[in-house]
Amino acid sequence: MKKVLPLIVLALLAVAGVRAQEAPAYRLGQAESAAELSHAVPNSIVKVQLIVEKESVRSGPYARFAQKYLGVMVPLTDKDIWSVKEASLVASNPGAKVSVDKGIERSIVLSSIASGINEMEFPKVTPDRMTAGNRSQEEMARDAASLIFSLRKHRLDLITGNAGENVFGSGLDAALREINRLEEECLALFLGKRSVRREIREFEVVPQVDQNNYIVCRFSAESGVLPESDLSGTPIILSVKAEQGVTPVADRRSKGLKTYYQIPARVQCTLLDGNTELARREIPLYQFGSTVAGGEAATER
């Protein structure tokens, strides 16, 4: 006579599955011996994703003359500023391949945008091409500023029709583009250049029931994402808190060999940068859950 799965166990599995964010019950592998029945509890992986941004500022060679000749204040030193823009947490299914318990990192460049000329290098030749002798940097800066104002005047004359009576249509567009390019090149010598680069950094952590906090990586505004061993950055910590403790394994005193299932528990996962909360999510994790007997697999004939 075949033995069927009790209705009460079916109800338990259904309720537990809903409470664990619809994560399915995981059927455990079994190994039977004369003394006992043993199984291995699956481990869920928490994937941590950080979207970080690097803003790079490069000071122009004529930066210290910008206020004198252009009337603007500009940065006088180079700097790189890193910041965390977004963070997310997601669970991976049991059985997923994991190389190590934590620290697996994947880096993807989302975007790289430079304002002004695409390259962050400044031209080695200054805009002054009318003289060949050695000149001071301030003299070259003064000439570059004069060229900027001259280009702006020429552009205004072309737009208003005060100059270039024979320049129209595509020729006018080409002339304006060239004026804009030259002005941009000259301004970069004073204002410097700025670029923004966004990257995705991914890490994997396998939480354990006897540990609540995990250092995923470290981070600093000067150097960005750093390995856990680099103490110059503040730790990015994954904190896990189970809703309830692990429940005992179901009764195994039946003569028949039962089928056991692992029900994931809802675990509050929080990603912290010092006192700043980067992400929070309730994630079903199997290793924090409970083991239930789903019925007897053995049959009698």
Summary of the structure (lengths in Angstrom):
residues: 301
radius of gyration: 32.6
end to end distance: 5.9
largest distance: 107.0
contacts: 834
relative contact order: 0.24
helix: 22%
strand: 39%
